[in-house]
Amino acid sequence: MGPDYLDTLSDKQVEKVIFVLDLIEDVEFVSRKCFKKFEATDDIWEVRVRQGNNIFHAFTSRLMRQPFS
């Protein structure tokens, strides 16, 4: 997620996005509700952030660990 995208979000939404990204980086096991690998790919991952009634998705190919919860 680039700074241009974050500028379109409310402060609360940005806080939640950063919280989930920090969680993925810091915690050994992350819920598949927040972070999962696309099954038909070698290395494409989805980061999903829910804040209120909104769900934000980011996709990456740079995260290399498998979540287990």
Rosetta constraint file for C-alpha pairs under 8 A:
AtomPair CA 1 CA 5 HARMONIC 6.32 0.50
AtomPair CA 1 CA 6 HARMONIC 7.10 0.50
AtomPair CA 1 CA 58 HARMONIC 6.64 0.50
AtomPair CA 2 CA 6 HARMONIC 6.57 0.50
AtomPair CA 3 CA 7 HARMONIC 6.13 0.50
AtomPair CA 4 CA 8 HARMONIC 6.96 0.50
AtomPair CA 5 CA 9 HARMONIC 7.26 0.50
AtomPair CA 6 CA 14 HARMONIC 6.30 0.50
AtomPair CA 9 CA 13 HARMONIC 5.77 0.50
AtomPair CA 9 CA 14 HARMONIC 6.08 0.50
AtomPair CA 10 CA 14 HARMONIC 6.24 0.50
AtomPair CA 11 CA 15 HARMONIC 6.17 0.50
AtomPair CA 12 CA 16 HARMONIC 6.31 0.50
AtomPair CA 12 CA 51 HARMONIC 7.99 0.50
AtomPair CA 13 CA 17 HARMONIC 6.23 0.50
AtomPair CA 13 CA 51 HARMONIC 6.22 0.50
AtomPair CA 14 CA 18 HARMONIC 6.16 0.50
AtomPair CA 15 CA 19 HARMONIC 6.03 0.50
AtomPair CA 16 CA 20 HARMONIC 6.20 0.50
AtomPair CA 16 CA 49 HARMONIC 7.11 0.50
AtomPair CA 16 CA 50 HARMONIC 7.80 0.50
AtomPair CA 16 CA 51 HARMONIC 6.62 0.50
AtomPair CA 17 CA 21 HARMONIC 6.24 0.50
AtomPair CA 17 CA 49 HARMONIC 6.02 0.50
AtomPair CA 18 CA 22 HARMONIC 6.04 0.50
AtomPair CA 19 CA 23 HARMONIC 6.08 0.50
AtomPair CA 20 CA 24 HARMONIC 6.19 0.50
AtomPair CA 20 CA 34 HARMONIC 7.38 0.50
AtomPair CA 20 CA 49 HARMONIC 6.67 0.50
AtomPair CA 21 CA 25 HARMONIC 6.31 0.50
AtomPair CA 21 CA 47 HARMONIC 7.94 0.50
AtomPair CA 22 CA 26 HARMONIC 6.00 0.50
AtomPair CA 23 CA 27 HARMONIC 5.60 0.50
AtomPair CA 23 CA 30 HARMONIC 7.60 0.50
AtomPair CA 24 CA 28 HARMONIC 7.84 0.50
AtomPair CA 24 CA 30 HARMONIC 6.22 0.50
AtomPair CA 24 CA 35 HARMONIC 7.45 0.50
AtomPair CA 28 CA 67 HARMONIC 7.80 0.50
AtomPair CA 29 CA 67 HARMONIC 5.45 0.50
AtomPair CA 29 CA 68 HARMONIC 5.80 0.50
AtomPair CA 29 CA 69 HARMONIC 6.31 0.50
AtomPair CA 30 CA 34 HARMONIC 7.04 0.50
AtomPair CA 30 CA 35 HARMONIC 6.63 0.50
AtomPair CA 30 CA 67 HARMONIC 5.36 0.50
AtomPair CA 30 CA 68 HARMONIC 6.75 0.50
AtomPair CA 30 CA 69 HARMONIC 6.14 0.50
AtomPair CA 31 CA 35 HARMONIC 6.39 0.50
AtomPair CA 31 CA 67 HARMONIC 6.79 0.50
AtomPair CA 31 CA 68 HARMONIC 7.07 0.50
AtomPair CA 31 CA 69 HARMONIC 4.84 0.50
AtomPair CA 32 CA 36 HARMONIC 5.15 0.50
AtomPair CA 32 CA 67 HARMONIC 6.71 0.50
AtomPair CA 32 CA 68 HARMONIC 7.46 0.50
AtomPair CA 32 CA 69 HARMONIC 6.21 0.50
AtomPair CA 33 CA 48 HARMONIC 6.84 0.50
AtomPair CA 34 CA 46 HARMONIC 7.90 0.50
AtomPair CA 34 CA 47 HARMONIC 5.61 0.50
AtomPair CA 34 CA 48 HARMONIC 4.66 0.50
AtomPair CA 34 CA 49 HARMONIC 6.18 0.50
AtomPair CA 35 CA 45 HARMONIC 7.06 0.50
AtomPair CA 35 CA 46 HARMONIC 5.68 0.50
AtomPair CA 35 CA 47 HARMONIC 4.68 0.50
AtomPair CA 35 CA 48 HARMONIC 6.20 0.50
AtomPair CA 35 CA 67 HARMONIC 7.16 0.50
AtomPair CA 36 CA 45 HARMONIC 5.64 0.50
AtomPair CA 36 CA 46 HARMONIC 5.46 0.50
AtomPair CA 36 CA 47 HARMONIC 6.89 0.50
AtomPair CA 36 CA 66 HARMONIC 7.67 0.50
AtomPair CA 36 CA 67 HARMONIC 6.76 0.50
AtomPair CA 37 CA 41 HARMONIC 7.80 0.50
AtomPair CA 37 CA 43 HARMONIC 7.03 0.50
AtomPair CA 37 CA 44 HARMONIC 5.96 0.50
AtomPair CA 37 CA 45 HARMONIC 4.29 0.50
AtomPair CA 37 CA 46 HARMONIC 6.25 0.50
AtomPair CA 37 CA 66 HARMONIC 7.40 0.50
AtomPair CA 38 CA 43 HARMONIC 7.64 0.50
AtomPair CA 38 CA 44 HARMONIC 5.85 0.50
AtomPair CA 38 CA 45 HARMONIC 5.86 0.50
AtomPair CA 38 CA 46 HARMONIC 7.14 0.50
AtomPair CA 43 CA 61 HARMONIC 5.15 0.50
AtomPair CA 43 CA 62 HARMONIC 7.40 0.50
AtomPair CA 43 CA 63 HARMONIC 7.72 0.50
AtomPair CA 43 CA 64 HARMONIC 7.27 0.50
AtomPair CA 44 CA 59 HARMONIC 6.81 0.50
AtomPair CA 44 CA 60 HARMONIC 5.66 0.50
AtomPair CA 44 CA 61 HARMONIC 4.51 0.50
AtomPair CA 44 CA 62 HARMONIC 7.82 0.50
AtomPair CA 45 CA 59 HARMONIC 5.60 0.50
AtomPair CA 45 CA 60 HARMONIC 5.24 0.50
AtomPair CA 45 CA 61 HARMONIC 6.01 0.50
AtomPair CA 45 CA 63 HARMONIC 7.06 0.50
AtomPair CA 46 CA 57 HARMONIC 6.70 0.50
AtomPair CA 46 CA 58 HARMONIC 5.80 0.50
AtomPair CA 46 CA 59 HARMONIC 4.64 0.50
AtomPair CA 46 CA 60 HARMONIC 6.57 0.50
AtomPair CA 47 CA 57 HARMONIC 5.64 0.50
AtomPair CA 47 CA 58 HARMONIC 5.05 0.50
AtomPair CA 47 CA 59 HARMONIC 6.15 0.50
AtomPair CA 47 CA 60 HARMONIC 7.92 0.50
AtomPair CA 48 CA 55 HARMONIC 6.74 0.50
AtomPair CA 48 CA 56 HARMONIC 5.71 0.50
AtomPair CA 48 CA 57 HARMONIC 4.69 0.50
AtomPair CA 48 CA 58 HARMONIC 6.60 0.50
AtomPair CA 49 CA 55 HARMONIC 5.52 0.50
AtomPair CA 49 CA 56 HARMONIC 5.01 0.50
AtomPair CA 49 CA 57 HARMONIC 6.44 0.50
AtomPair CA 50 CA 54 HARMONIC 5.72 0.50
AtomPair CA 50 CA 55 HARMONIC 4.35 0.50
AtomPair CA 50 CA 56 HARMONIC 6.32 0.50
AtomPair CA 51 CA 55 HARMONIC 6.38 0.50
